[in-house]
Amino acid sequence: MHDLITIHPDIVSGTPVFKGTRVPIKSLFDYLATGQSLETYLEDFPNVSKEQALKVVDLSGEVLLKLCDSLSYESIIG
């Protein structure tokens, strides 16, 4: 994760950003959530590489799956 994301109080007030940029990670998910394509995101944020974006999406999926695994079925449904 440290090769993908930087969190530092002097960079965008500690907001997680793509390493080597000042582009918040959240911006990628905001784009995707509104139906915009990864290609559009990469055009709008040329400092973020396609490899970086795809790795962050993969990492978020892994984290979500681990979270789900740690929760019991009962706690998820109510």
PDB file with SEQRES, HELIX, SHEET and CRYST1 records, atoms N, CA, C and O in Angstrom:
SEQRES   1 A   78  MET HIS ASP LEU ILE THR ILE HIS PRO ASP ILE VAL SER          
SEQRES   2 A   78  GLY THR PRO VAL PHE LYS GLY THR ARG VAL PRO ILE LYS          
SEQRES   3 A   78  SER LEU PHE ASP TYR LEU ALA THR GLY GLN SER LEU GLU          
SEQRES   4 A   78  THR TYR LEU GLU ASP PHE PRO ASN VAL SER LYS GLU GLN          
SEQRES   5 A   78  ALA LEU LYS VAL VAL ASP LEU SER GLY GLU VAL LEU LEU          
SEQRES   6 A   78  LYS LEU CYS ASP SER LEU SER TYR GLU SER ILE ILE GLY          
HELIX    1 AA1 VAL A   12  GLY A   14  5                                   3    
HELIX    2 AA2 ILE A   25  ALA A   33  1                                   9    
HELIX    3 AA3 LEU A   38  ASP A   44  1                                   7    
HELIX    4 AA4 LYS A   50  SER A   70  1                                  21    
HELIX    5 AA5 TYR A   73  ILE A   77  1                                   5    
SHEET    1 AA1 2 ILE A   5  THR A   6  0                                        
SHEET    2 AA1 2 VAL A  17  PHE A  18 -1                                        
CRYST1    1.000    1.000    1.000  90.00  90.00  90.00 P 1           1          
ATOM      1  N   MET A   1       0.825  -1.192   0.000  1.00  0.00           N  
ATOM      2  CA  MET A   1       0.000   0.000   0.000  1.00  0.00           C  
ATOM      3  C   MET A   1       0.870   1.256   0.000  1.00  0.00           C  
ATOM      4  O   MET A   1       0.498   2.264  -0.601  1.00  0.00           O  
ATOM      5  N   HIS A   2       2.016   1.207   0.664  1.00  0.00           N  
ATOM      6  CA  HIS A   2       2.873   2.392   0.747  1.00  0.00           C  
ATOM      7  C   HIS A   2       3.434   2.808  -0.603  1.00  0.00           C  
ATOM      8  O   HIS A   2       3.853   3.953  -0.773  1.00  0.00           O  
ATOM      9  N   ASP A   3       3.449   1.894  -1.565  1.00  0.00           N  
ATOM     10  CA  ASP A   3       3.932   2.265  -2.894  1.00  0.00           C  
ATOM     11  C   ASP A   3       2.827   2.875  -3.746  1.00  0.00           C  
ATOM     12  O   ASP A   3       3.082   3.330  -4.861  1.00  0.00           O  
ATOM     13  N   LEU A   4       1.596   2.889  -3.226  1.00  0.00           N  
ATOM     14  CA  LEU A   4       0.450   3.427  -3.963  1.00  0.00           C  
ATOM     15  C   LEU A   4      -0.094   4.724  -3.385  1.00  0.00           C  
ATOM     16  O   LEU A   4      -0.518   5.617  -4.117  1.00  0.00           O  
ATOM     17  N   ILE A   5      -0.074   4.812  -2.062  1.00  0.00           N  
ATOM     18  CA  ILE A   5      -0.791   5.881  -1.374  1.00  0.00           C  
ATOM     19  C   ILE A   5       0.146   6.609  -0.417  1.00  0.00           C  
ATOM     20  O   ILE A   5       0.954   5.991   0.276  1.00  0.00           O  
ATOM     21  N   THR A   6       0.021   7.932  -0.391  1.00  0.00           N  
ATOM     22  CA  THR A   6       0.755   8.747   0.574  1.00  0.00           C  
ATOM     23  C   THR A   6      -0.247   9.436   1.485  1.00  0.00           C  
ATOM     24  O   THR A   6      -1.240  10.003   1.030  1.00  0.00           O  
ATOM     25  N   ILE A   7       0.035   9.375   2.784  1.00  0.00           N  
ATOM     26  CA  ILE A   7      -0.752  10.117   3.768  1.00  0.00           C  
ATOM     27  C   ILE A   7       0.256  10.900   4.603  1.00  0.00           C  
ATOM     28  O   ILE A   7       1.033  10.322   5.364  1.00  0.00           O  
ATOM     29  N   HIS A   8       0.231  12.207   4.451  1.00  0.00           N  
ATOM     30  CA  HIS A   8       1.183  13.062   5.164  1.00  0.00           C  
ATOM     31  C   HIS A   8       0.486  14.375   5.497  1.00  0.00           C  
ATOM     32  O   HIS A   8      -0.200  14.943   4.647  1.00  0.00           O  
ATOM     33  N   PRO A   9       0.653  14.861   6.720  1.00  0.00           N  
ATOM     34  CA  PRO A   9      -0.061  16.087   7.111  1.00  0.00           C  
ATOM     35  C   PRO A   9       0.263  17.307   6.256  1.00  0.00           C  
ATOM     36  O   PRO A   9      -0.540  18.238   6.184  1.00  0.00           O  
ATOM     37  N   ASP A  10       1.415  17.318   5.615  1.00  0.00           N  
ATOM     38  CA  ASP A  10       1.796  18.463   4.779  1.00  0.00           C  
ATOM     39  C   ASP A  10       1.321  18.340   3.330  1.00  0.00           C  
ATOM     40  O   ASP A  10       1.522  19.256   2.533  1.00  0.00           O  
ATOM     41  N   ILE A  11       0.696  17.221   2.989  1.00  0.00           N  
ATOM     42  CA  ILE A  11       0.205  17.005   1.623  1.00  0.00           C  
ATOM     43  C   ILE A  11      -1.314  16.914   1.679  1.00  0.00           C  
ATOM     44  O   ILE A  11      -1.866  15.948   2.206  1.00  0.00           O  
ATOM     45  N   VAL A  12      -1.977  17.908   1.143  1.00  0.00           N  
ATOM     46  CA  VAL A  12      -3.449  18.001   1.113  1.00  0.00           C  
ATOM     47  C   VAL A  12      -4.027  17.720   2.509  1.00  0.00           C  
ATOM     48  O   VAL A  12      -5.011  16.993   2.651  1.00  0.00           O  
ATOM     49  N   SER A  13      -3.404  18.302   3.522  1.00  0.00           N  
ATOM     50  CA  SER A  13      -3.866  18.201   4.920  1.00  0.00           C  
ATOM     51  C   SER A  13      -4.041  16.764   5.405  1.00  0.00           C  
ATOM     52  O   SER A  13      -4.927  16.484   6.213  1.00  0.00           O  
ATOM     53  N   GLY A  14      -3.208  15.865   4.921  1.00  0.00           N  
ATOM     54  CA  GLY A  14      -3.265  14.481   5.375  1.00  0.00           C  
ATOM     55  C   GLY A  14      -4.257  13.608   4.642  1.00  0.00           C  
ATOM     56  O   GLY A  14      -4.448  12.448   5.008  1.00  0.00           O  
ATOM     57  N   THR A  15      -4.893  14.138   3.615  1.00  0.00           N  
ATOM     58  CA  THR A  15      -5.810  13.343   2.798  1.00  0.00           C  
ATOM     59  C   THR A  15      -5.011  12.284   2.044  1.00  0.00           C  
ATOM     60  O   THR A  15      -3.968  12.606   1.475  1.00  0.00           O  
ATOM     61  N   PRO A  16      -5.467  11.030   2.023  1.00  0.00           N  
ATOM     62  CA  PRO A  16      -4.755  10.013   1.245  1.00  0.00           C  
ATOM     63  C   PRO A  16      -4.723  10.391  -0.240  1.00  0.00           C  
ATOM     64  O   PRO A  16      -5.760  10.657  -0.847  1.00  0.00           O  
ATOM     65  N   VAL A  17      -3.520  10.408  -0.812  1.00  0.00           N  
ATOM     66  CA  VAL A  17      -3.335  10.771  -2.222  1.00  0.00           C  
ATOM     67  C   VAL A  17      -2.553   9.679  -2.934  1.00  0.00           C  
ATOM     68  O   VAL A  17      -1.884   8.862  -2.301  1.00  0.00           O  
ATOM     69  N   PHE A  18      -2.646   9.679  -4.258  1.00  0.00           N  
ATOM     70  CA  PHE A  18      -1.804   8.791  -5.050  1.00  0.00           C  
ATOM     71  C   PHE A  18      -0.352   9.198  -4.830  1.00  0.00           C  
ATOM     72  O   PHE A  18      -0.016  10.380  -4.903  1.00  0.00           O  
ATOM     73  N   LYS A  19       0.497   8.230  -4.566  1.00  0.00           N  
ATOM     74  CA  LYS A  19       1.907   8.514  -4.294  1.00  0.00           C  
ATOM     75  C   LYS A  19       2.516   9.316  -5.442  1.00  0.00           C  
ATOM     76  O   LYS A  19       2.294   9.019  -6.616  1.00  0.00           O  
ATOM     77  N   GLY A  20       3.281  10.328  -5.080  1.00  0.00           N  
ATOM     78  CA  GLY A  20       3.943  11.172  -6.065  1.00  0.00           C  
ATOM     79  C   GLY A  20       3.061  12.251  -6.657  1.00  0.00           C  
ATOM     80  O   GLY A  20       3.470  12.963  -7.574  1.00  0.00           O  
ATOM     81  N   THR A  21       1.830  12.377  -6.126  1.00  0.00           N  
ATOM     82  CA  THR A  21       0.892  13.384  -6.624  1.00  0.00           C  
ATOM     83  C   THR A  21       0.240  14.090  -5.441  1.00  0.00           C  
ATOM     84  O   THR A  21       0.525  13.790  -4.281  1.00  0.00           O  
ATOM     85  N   ARG A  22      -0.625  15.017  -5.757  1.00  0.00           N  
ATOM     86  CA  ARG A  22      -1.486  15.642  -4.756  1.00  0.00           C  
ATOM     87  C   ARG A  22      -2.949  15.308  -5.077  1.00  0.00           C  
ATOM     88  O   ARG A  22      -3.859  16.033  -4.675  1.00  0.00           O  
ATOM     89  N   VAL A  23      -3.161  14.224  -5.791  1.00  0.00           N  
ATOM     90  CA  VAL A  23      -4.497  13.817  -6.228  1.00  0.00           C  
ATOM     91  C   VAL A  23      -5.101  12.872  -5.187  1.00  0.00           C  
ATOM     92  O   VAL A  23      -4.580  11.777  -4.973  1.00  0.00           O  
ATOM     93  N   PRO A  24      -6.193  13.282  -4.540  1.00  0.00           N  
ATOM     94  CA  PRO A  24      -6.815  12.424  -3.532  1.00  0.00           C  
ATOM     95  C   PRO A  24      -7.329  11.105  -4.119  1.00  0.00           C  
ATOM     96  O   PRO A  24      -7.887  11.070  -5.216  1.00  0.00           O  
ATOM     97  N   ILE A  25      -7.128  10.040  -3.371  1.00  0.00           N  
ATOM     98  CA  ILE A  25      -7.633   8.720  -3.760  1.00  0.00           C  
ATOM     99  C   ILE A  25      -9.148   8.779  -3.942  1.00  0.00           C  
ATOM    100  O   ILE A  25      -9.693   8.171  -4.862  1.00  0.00           O  
ATOM    101  N   LYS A  26      -9.820   9.513  -3.063  1.00  0.00           N  
ATOM    102  CA  LYS A  26     -11.283   9.612  -3.119  1.00  0.00           C  
ATOM    103  C   LYS A  26     -11.775  10.116  -4.468  1.00  0.00           C  
ATOM    104  O   LYS A  26     -12.872   9.764  -4.900  1.00  0.00           O  
ATOM    105  N   SER A  27     -10.980  10.930  -5.128  1.00  0.00           N  
ATOM    106  CA  SER A  27     -11.421  11.474  -6.417  1.00  0.00           C  
ATOM    107  C   SER A  27     -11.677  10.366  -7.433  1.00  0.00           C  
ATOM    108  O   SER A  27     -12.592  10.475  -8.249  1.00  0.00           O  
ATOM    109  N   LEU A  28     -10.885   9.309  -7.392  1.00  0.00           N  
ATOM    110  CA  LEU A  28     -11.095   8.184  -8.308  1.00  0.00           C  
ATOM    111  C   LEU A  28     -12.451   7.542  -8.048  1.00  0.00           C  
ATOM    112  O   LEU A  28     -13.208   7.277  -8.982  1.00  0.00           O  
ATOM    113  N   PHE A  29     -12.755   7.292  -6.782  1.00  0.00           N  
ATOM    114  CA  PHE A  29     -14.024   6.649  -6.448  1.00  0.00           C  
ATOM    115  C   PHE A  29     -15.213   7.567  -6.709  1.00  0.00           C  
ATOM    116  O   PHE A  29     -16.297   7.095  -7.051  1.00  0.00           O  
ATOM    117  N   ASP A  30     -15.021   8.866  -6.551  1.00  0.00           N  
ATOM    118  CA  ASP A  30     -16.081   9.821  -6.892  1.00  0.00           C  
ATOM    119  C   ASP A  30     -16.405   9.746  -8.383  1.00  0.00           C  
ATOM    120  O   ASP A  30     -17.574   9.727  -8.768  1.00  0.00           O  
ATOM    121  N   TYR A  31     -15.380   9.704  -9.210  1.00  0.00           N  
ATOM    122  CA  TYR A  31     -15.592   9.590 -10.658  1.00  0.00           C  
ATOM    123  C   TYR A  31     -16.341   8.307 -10.992  1.00  0.00           C  
ATOM    124  O   TYR A  31     -17.344   8.330 -11.705  1.00  0.00           O  
ATOM    125  N   LEU A  32     -15.848   7.200 -10.475  1.00  0.00           N  
ATOM    126  CA  LEU A  32     -16.454   5.912 -10.803  1.00  0.00           C  
ATOM    127  C   LEU A  32     -17.885   5.820 -10.282  1.00  0.00           C  
ATOM    128  O   LEU A  32     -18.748   5.239 -10.940  1.00  0.00           O  
ATOM    129  N   ALA A  33     -18.141   6.386  -9.110  1.00  0.00           N  
ATOM    130  CA  ALA A  33     -19.485   6.346  -8.523  1.00  0.00           C  
ATOM    131  C   ALA A  33     -20.499   7.131  -9.339  1.00  0.00           C  
ATOM    132  O   ALA A  33     -21.691   6.827  -9.308  1.00  0.00           O  
ATOM    133  N   THR A  34     -20.031   8.140 -10.071  1.00  0.00           N  
ATOM    134  CA  THR A  34     -20.952   8.933 -10.890  1.00  0.00           C  
ATOM    135  C   THR A  34     -21.044   8.408 -12.319  1.00  0.00           C  
ATOM    136  O   THR A  34     -21.643   9.044 -13.187  1.00  0.00           O  
ATOM    137  N   GLY A  35     -20.444   7.237 -12.556  1.00  0.00           N  
ATOM    138  CA  GLY A  35     -20.560   6.605 -13.864  1.00  0.00           C  
ATOM    139  C   GLY A  35     -19.521   7.027 -14.881  1.00  0.00           C  
ATOM    140  O   GLY A  35     -19.581   6.614 -16.039  1.00  0.00           O  
ATOM    141  N   GLN A  36     -18.570   7.843 -14.461  1.00  0.00           N  
ATOM    142  CA  GLN A  36     -17.522   8.248 -15.397  1.00  0.00           C  
ATOM    143  C   GLN A  36     -16.506   7.115 -15.544  1.00  0.00           C  
ATOM    144  O   GLN A  36     -16.303   6.323 -14.624  1.00  0.00           O  
ATOM    145  N   SER A  37     -15.892   7.054 -16.679  1.00  0.00           N  
ATOM    146  CA  SER A  37     -14.966   5.961 -16.967  1.00  0.00           C  
ATOM    147  C   SER A  37     -13.593   6.216 -16.361  1.00  0.00           C  
ATOM    148  O   SER A  37     -13.233   7.347 -16.033  1.00  0.00           O  
ATOM    149  N   LEU A  38     -12.849   5.141 -16.225  1.00  0.00           N  
ATOM    150  CA  LEU A  38     -11.468   5.257 -15.772  1.00  0.00           C  
ATOM    151  C   LEU A  38     -10.666   6.092 -16.758  1.00  0.00           C  
ATOM    152  O   LEU A  38      -9.804   6.870 -16.351  1.00  0.00           O  
ATOM    153  N   GLU A  39     -10.937   5.941 -18.033  1.00  0.00           N  
ATOM    154  CA  GLU A  39     -10.221   6.712 -19.052  1.00  0.00           C  
ATOM    155  C   GLU A  39     -10.440   8.213 -18.875  1.00  0.00           C  
ATOM    156  O   GLU A  39      -9.506   9.005 -19.002  1.00  0.00           O  
ATOM    157  N   THR A  40     -11.684   8.594 -18.581  1.00  0.00           N  
ATOM    158  CA  THR A  40     -11.987  10.006 -18.340  1.00  0.00           C  
ATOM    159  C   THR A  40     -11.222  10.510 -17.123  1.00  0.00           C  
ATOM    160  O   THR A  40     -10.656  11.604 -17.140  1.00  0.00           O  
ATOM    161  N   TYR A  41     -11.210   9.708 -16.076  1.00  0.00           N  
ATOM    162  CA  TYR A  41     -10.472  10.085 -14.866  1.00  0.00           C  
ATOM    163  C   TYR A  41      -9.000  10.307 -15.185  1.00  0.00           C  
ATOM    164  O   TYR A  41      -8.415  11.309 -14.774  1.00  0.00           O  
ATOM    165  N   LEU A  42      -8.406   9.378 -15.912  1.00  0.00           N  
ATOM    166  CA  LEU A  42      -6.983   9.477 -16.234  1.00  0.00           C  
ATOM    167  C   LEU A  42      -6.687  10.679 -17.130  1.00  0.00           C  
ATOM    168  O   LEU A  42      -5.616  11.276 -17.031  1.00  0.00           O  
ATOM    169  N   GLU A  43      -7.627  11.033 -17.998  1.00  0.00           N  
ATOM    170  CA  GLU A  43      -7.461  12.238 -18.820  1.00  0.00           C  
ATOM    171  C   GLU A  43      -7.502  13.495 -17.950  1.00  0.00           C  
ATOM    172  O   GLU A  43      -6.743  14.439 -18.170  1.00  0.00           O  
ATOM    173  N   ASP A  44      -8.396  13.494 -16.963  1.00  0.00           N  
ATOM    174  CA  ASP A  44      -8.546  14.660 -16.091  1.00  0.00           C  
ATOM    175  C   ASP A  44      -7.437  14.762 -15.038  1.00  0.00           C  
ATOM    176  O   ASP A  44      -7.150  15.848 -14.534  1.00  0.00           O  
ATOM    177  N   PHE A  45      -6.822  13.630 -14.715  1.00  0.00           N  
ATOM    178  CA  PHE A  45      -5.739  13.593 -13.724  1.00  0.00           C  
ATOM    179  C   PHE A  45      -4.526  12.886 -14.326  1.00  0.00           C  
ATOM    180  O   PHE A  45      -4.233  11.745 -13.967  1.00  0.00           O  
ATOM    181  N   PRO A  46      -3.826  13.550 -15.230  1.00  0.00           N  
ATOM    182  CA  PRO A  46      -2.718  12.907 -15.947  1.00  0.00           C  
ATOM    183  C   PRO A  46      -1.534  12.519 -15.057  1.00  0.00           C  
ATOM    184  O   PRO A  46      -0.673  11.749 -15.482  1.00  0.00           O  
ATOM    185  N   ASN A  47      -1.481  13.039 -13.835  1.00  0.00           N  
ATOM    186  CA  ASN A  47      -0.401  12.651 -12.923  1.00  0.00           C  
ATOM    187  C   ASN A  47      -0.612  11.273 -12.308  1.00  0.00           C  
ATOM    188  O   ASN A  47       0.298  10.717 -11.693  1.00  0.00           O  
ATOM    189  N   VAL A  48      -1.816  10.724 -12.473  1.00  0.00           N  
ATOM    190  CA  VAL A  48      -2.125   9.385 -11.974  1.00  0.00           C  
ATOM    191  C   VAL A  48      -2.005   8.410 -13.136  1.00  0.00           C  
ATOM    192  O   VAL A  48      -2.621   8.611 -14.183  1.00  0.00           O  
ATOM    193  N   SER A  49      -1.223   7.365 -12.959  1.00  0.00           N  
ATOM    194  CA  SER A  49      -1.070   6.374 -14.028  1.00  0.00           C  
ATOM    195  C   SER A  49      -2.217   5.365 -13.970  1.00  0.00           C  
ATOM    196  O   SER A  49      -2.853   5.176 -12.933  1.00  0.00           O  
ATOM    197  N   LYS A  50      -2.458   4.734 -15.097  1.00  0.00           N  
ATOM    198  CA  LYS A  50      -3.494   3.704 -15.149  1.00  0.00           C  
ATOM    199  C   LYS A  50      -3.160   2.583 -14.173  1.00  0.00           C  
ATOM    200  O   LYS A  50      -4.046   2.051 -13.503  1.00  0.00           O  
ATOM    201  N   GLU A  51      -1.890   2.227 -14.095  1.00  0.00           N  
ATOM    202  CA  GLU A  51      -1.456   1.173 -13.173  1.00  0.00           C  
ATOM    203  C   GLU A  51      -1.775   1.551 -11.721  1.00  0.00           C  
ATOM    204  O   GLU A  51      -2.267   0.721 -10.957  1.00  0.00           O  
ATOM    205  N   GLN A  52      -1.496   2.797 -11.346  1.00  0.00           N  
ATOM    206  CA  GLN A  52      -1.807   3.250  -9.984  1.00  0.00           C  
ATOM    207  C   GLN A  52      -3.305   3.137  -9.707  1.00  0.00           C  
ATOM    208  O   GLN A  52      -3.714   2.609  -8.673  1.00  0.00           O  
ATOM    209  N   ALA A  53      -4.109   3.631 -10.629  1.00  0.00           N  
ATOM    210  CA  ALA A  53      -5.562   3.629 -10.431  1.00  0.00           C  
ATOM    211  C   ALA A  53      -6.093   2.208 -10.302  1.00  0.00           C  
ATOM    212  O   ALA A  53      -6.900   1.926  -9.416  1.00  0.00           O  
ATOM    213  N   LEU A  54      -5.653   1.318 -11.173  1.00  0.00           N  
ATOM    214  CA  LEU A  54      -6.131  -0.062 -11.121  1.00  0.00           C  
ATOM    215  C   LEU A  54      -5.689  -0.764  -9.845  1.00  0.00           C  
ATOM    216  O   LEU A  54      -6.450  -1.541  -9.268  1.00  0.00           O  
ATOM    217  N   LYS A  55      -4.471  -0.497  -9.403  1.00  0.00           N  
ATOM    218  CA  LYS A  55      -3.997  -1.111  -8.160  1.00  0.00           C  
ATOM    219  C   LYS A  55      -4.797  -0.622  -6.956  1.00  0.00           C  
ATOM    220  O   LYS A  55      -5.083  -1.401  -6.046  1.00  0.00           O  
ATOM    221  N   VAL A  56      -5.158   0.652  -6.943  1.00  0.00           N  
ATOM    222  CA  VAL A  56      -5.960   1.184  -5.838  1.00  0.00           C  
ATOM    223  C   VAL A  56      -7.356   0.562  -5.848  1.00  0.00           C  
ATOM    224  O   VAL A  56      -7.889   0.232  -4.789  1.00  0.00           O  
ATOM    225  N   VAL A  57      -7.945   0.400  -7.014  1.00  0.00           N  
ATOM    226  CA  VAL A  57      -9.259  -0.250  -7.101  1.00  0.00           C  
ATOM    227  C   VAL A  57      -9.150  -1.694  -6.612  1.00  0.00           C  
ATOM    228  O   VAL A  57     -10.000  -2.153  -5.849  1.00  0.00           O  
ATOM    229  N   ASP A  58      -8.118  -2.408  -7.042  1.00  0.00           N  
ATOM    230  CA  ASP A  58      -7.917  -3.787  -6.584  1.00  0.00           C  
ATOM    231  C   ASP A  58      -7.734  -3.847  -5.072  1.00  0.00           C  
ATOM    232  O   ASP A  58      -8.320  -4.697  -4.401  1.00  0.00           O  
ATOM    233  N   LEU A  59      -6.925  -2.948  -4.546  1.00  0.00           N  
ATOM    234  CA  LEU A  59      -6.676  -2.909  -3.108  1.00  0.00           C  
ATOM    235  C   LEU A  59      -7.964  -2.642  -2.339  1.00  0.00           C  
ATOM    236  O   LEU A  59      -8.208  -3.260  -1.303  1.00  0.00           O  
ATOM    237  N   SER A  60      -8.779  -1.736  -2.835  1.00  0.00           N  
ATOM    238  CA  SER A  60     -10.034  -1.427  -2.140  1.00  0.00           C  
ATOM    239  C   SER A  60     -10.954  -2.645  -2.136  1.00  0.00           C  
ATOM    240  O   SER A  60     -11.654  -2.894  -1.155  1.00  0.00           O  
ATOM    241  N   GLY A  61     -10.952  -3.395  -3.220  1.00  0.00           N  
ATOM    242  CA  GLY A  61     -11.743  -4.624  -3.266  1.00  0.00           C  
ATOM    243  C   GLY A  61     -11.253  -5.644  -2.258  1.00  0.00           C  
ATOM    244  O   GLY A  61     -12.057  -6.288  -1.583  1.00  0.00           O  
ATOM    245  N   GLU A  62      -9.942  -5.796  -2.150  1.00  0.00           N  
ATOM    246  CA  GLU A  62      -9.367  -6.725  -1.175  1.00  0.00           C  
ATOM    247  C   GLU A  62      -9.732  -6.320   0.248  1.00  0.00           C  
ATOM    248  O   GLU A  62     -10.091  -7.167   1.067  1.00  0.00           O  
ATOM    249  N   VAL A  63      -9.639  -5.034   0.538  1.00  0.00           N  
ATOM    250  CA  VAL A  63      -9.967  -4.537   1.879  1.00  0.00           C  
ATOM    251  C   VAL A  63     -11.440  -4.784   2.185  1.00  0.00           C  
ATOM    252  O   VAL A  63     -11.778  -5.208   3.291  1.00  0.00           O  
ATOM    253  N   LEU A  64     -12.312  -4.526   1.230  1.00  0.00           N  
ATOM    254  CA  LEU A  64     -13.740  -4.747   1.429  1.00  0.00           C  
ATOM    255  C   LEU A  64     -14.031  -6.219   1.680  1.00  0.00           C  
ATOM    256  O   LEU A  64     -14.816  -6.551   2.568  1.00  0.00           O  
ATOM    257  N   LEU A  65     -13.408  -7.105   0.909  1.00  0.00           N  
ATOM    258  CA  LEU A  65     -13.625  -8.535   1.108  1.00  0.00           C  
ATOM    259  C   LEU A  65     -13.128  -8.993   2.474  1.00  0.00           C  
ATOM    260  O   LEU A  65     -13.778  -9.814   3.121  1.00  0.00           O  
ATOM    261  N   LYS A  66     -11.996  -8.478   2.917  1.00  0.00           N  
ATOM    262  CA  LYS A  66     -11.494  -8.823   4.254  1.00  0.00           C  
ATOM    263  C   LYS A  66     -12.444  -8.326   5.334  1.00  0.00           C  
ATOM    264  O   LYS A  66     -12.681  -9.015   6.326  1.00  0.00           O  
ATOM    265  N   LEU A  67     -12.983  -7.137   5.140  1.00  0.00           N  
ATOM    266  CA  LEU A  67     -13.946  -6.601   6.097  1.00  0.00           C  
ATOM    267  C   LEU A  67     -15.181  -7.488   6.164  1.00  0.00           C  
ATOM    268  O   LEU A  67     -15.667  -7.807   7.249  1.00  0.00           O  
ATOM    269  N   CYS A  68     -15.680  -7.881   5.011  1.00  0.00           N  
ATOM    270  CA  CYS A  68     -16.859  -8.747   4.968  1.00  0.00           C  
ATOM    271  C   CYS A  68     -16.574 -10.090   5.626  1.00  0.00           C  
ATOM    272  O   CYS A  68     -17.425 -10.631   6.331  1.00  0.00           O  
ATOM    273  N   ASP A  69     -15.382 -10.628   5.398  1.00  0.00           N  
ATOM    274  CA  ASP A  69     -15.005 -11.897   6.015  1.00  0.00           C  
ATOM    275  C   ASP A  69     -14.958 -11.782   7.532  1.00  0.00           C  
ATOM    276  O   ASP A  69     -15.235 -12.752   8.238  1.00  0.00           O  
ATOM    277  N   SER A  70     -14.613 -10.611   8.033  1.00  0.00           N  
ATOM    278  CA  SER A  70     -14.492 -10.432   9.479  1.00  0.00           C  
ATOM    279  C   SER A  70     -15.844 -10.230  10.157  1.00  0.00           C  
ATOM    280  O   SER A  70     -15.949 -10.332  11.379  1.00  0.00           O  
ATOM    281  N   LEU A  71     -16.856  -9.948   9.384  1.00  0.00           N  
ATOM    282  CA  LEU A  71     -18.193  -9.755   9.931  1.00  0.00           C  
ATOM    283  C   LEU A  71     -18.988 -11.046   9.801  1.00  0.00           C  
ATOM    284  O   LEU A  71     -18.819 -11.792   8.837  1.00  0.00           O  
ATOM    285  N   SER A  72     -19.828 -11.298  10.745  1.00  0.00           N  
ATOM    286  CA  SER A  72     -20.681 -12.475  10.626  1.00  0.00           C  
ATOM    287  C   SER A  72     -21.873 -12.141   9.735  1.00  0.00           C  
ATOM    288  O   SER A  72     -22.240 -10.975   9.589  1.00  0.00           O  
ATOM    289  N   TYR A  73     -22.465 -13.153   9.150  1.00  0.00           N  
ATOM    290  CA  TYR A  73     -23.640 -12.968   8.303  1.00  0.00           C  
ATOM    291  C   TYR A  73     -24.743 -12.263   9.082  1.00  0.00           C  
ATOM    292  O   TYR A  73     -25.429 -11.398   8.535  1.00  0.00           O  
ATOM    293  N   GLU A  74     -24.921 -12.616  10.336  1.00  0.00           N  
ATOM    294  CA  GLU A  74     -25.973 -12.009  11.149  1.00  0.00           C  
ATOM    295  C   GLU A  74     -25.763 -10.510  11.327  1.00  0.00           C  
ATOM    296  O   GLU A  74     -26.725  -9.743  11.294  1.00  0.00           O  
ATOM    297  N   SER A  75     -24.526 -10.089  11.515  1.00  0.00           N  
ATOM    298  CA  SER A  75     -24.293  -8.664  11.738  1.00  0.00           C  
ATOM    299  C   SER A  75     -24.504  -7.850  10.472  1.00  0.00           C  
ATOM    300  O   SER A  75     -24.794  -6.656  10.542  1.00  0.00           O  
ATOM    301  N   ILE A  76     -24.362  -8.481   9.325  1.00  0.00           N  
ATOM    302  CA  ILE A  76     -24.564  -7.774   8.062  1.00  0.00           C  
ATOM    303  C   ILE A  76     -26.049  -7.539   7.795  1.00  0.00           C  
ATOM    304  O   ILE A  76     -26.438  -6.463   7.340  1.00  0.00           O  
ATOM    305  N   ILE A  77     -26.879  -8.548   8.081  1.00  0.00           N  
ATOM    306  CA  ILE A  77     -28.295  -8.419   7.742  1.00  0.00           C  
ATOM    307  C   ILE A  77     -29.127  -7.807   8.864  1.00  0.00           C  
ATOM    308  O   ILE A  77     -30.324  -7.586   8.680  1.00  0.00           O  
ATOM    309  N   GLY A  78     -28.551  -7.539   9.973  1.00  0.00           N  
ATOM    310  CA  GLY A  78     -29.323  -6.824  10.956  1.00  0.00           C  
ATOM    311  C   GLY A  78     -29.199  -7.352  12.311  1.00  0.00           C  
ATOM    312  O   GLY A  78     -29.812  -6.824  13.239  1.00  0.00           O  
TER     313      GLY A  78                                                      
END                                                                             
